[in-house]
Amino acid sequence: MKKLKNFSGYLGCRTTGNIEWMIKSICAANNRSVSEVINYLCRLFIEDAYEIRTKFLGPGHEKP
C-alpha cells in the first residue's frame, strides 16, 4: 500500500481526517466504540483478502 504523506487524523494512527470522520460517524450511528469498528473492518478486510468464510458476515456475502 502507498503511504499517506499528509496525516490529519487524531486516532493515534496514520489516517486522514476524512477517514477518521467516517469511522466516528459509523461509531455514532451504531453506538459502538472506535476500537470495535476498526476491529470489525480489519476482520472484513482479512476475510475478503484471504477468502475466509465465517458466520461473522452472515448469509448473502458469499463470493460467486
C-alpha positions as CSV (number, residue, x, y, z in Angstrom):
1,M,0.0,0.0,0.0
2,K,1.1,3.5,-0.7
3,K,2.0,5.5,2.4
4,L,0.0,8.6,3.1
5,K,2.1,11.8,3.1
6,N,-0.3,14.1,4.8
7,F,-1.9,12.9,8.0
8,S,-4.8,14.9,9.5
9,G,-6.4,12.3,11.8
10,Y,-6.2,12.1,15.5
11,L,-7.0,8.5,16.2
12,G,-3.4,7.7,17.0
13,C,-2.7,6.0,13.7
14,R,-1.8,7.2,10.2
15,T,-5.1,8.3,8.7
16,T,-6.7,11.3,7.2
17,G,-9.3,13.5,8.8
18,N,-11.9,12.2,6.2
19,I,-11.4,8.6,7.2
20,E,-11.4,9.4,10.9
21,W,-14.7,11.3,10.4
22,M,-16.2,8.4,8.6
23,I,-15.1,5.9,11.4
24,K,-16.5,8.2,14.0
25,S,-19.8,8.5,12.1
26,I,-20.1,4.7,11.9
27,C,-19.5,4.6,15.6
28,A,-22.1,7.1,16.4
29,A,-24.7,5.6,14.1
30,N,-24.2,2.1,15.6
31,N,-23.4,3.0,19.2
32,R,-20.0,1.3,19.0
33,S,-16.5,2.3,20.1
34,V,-13.8,3.2,17.7
35,S,-11.8,0.0,18.5
36,E,-14.9,-2.2,17.8
37,V,-15.4,-0.6,14.4
38,I,-11.7,-0.8,13.5
39,N,-11.6,-4.4,14.6
40,Y,-14.7,-5.2,12.5
41,L,-13.3,-3.5,9.4
42,C,-9.9,-5.3,9.8
43,R,-11.7,-8.6,10.1
44,L,-13.8,-7.9,7.0
45,F,-10.6,-7.0,5.1
46,I,-8.7,-10.1,6.2
47,E,-11.7,-12.4,5.5
48,D,-12.0,-10.9,2.0
49,A,-8.3,-10.9,1.2
50,Y,-7.8,-14.5,2.1
51,E,-11.2,-15.7,1.1
52,I,-12.0,-16.9,4.6
53,R,-15.7,-17.5,5.1
54,T,-17.1,-17.4,8.6
55,K,-20.5,-16.9,10.1
56,F,-19.3,-13.4,11.1
57,L,-20.7,-11.8,7.9
58,G,-23.8,-13.8,7.7
59,P,-25.7,-15.0,4.6
60,G,-25.5,-13.0,1.3
61,H,-21.8,-12.3,1.5
62,E,-20.6,-15.4,-0.3
63,K,-18.4,-15.0,-3.3
64,P,-20.0,-16.2,-6.6
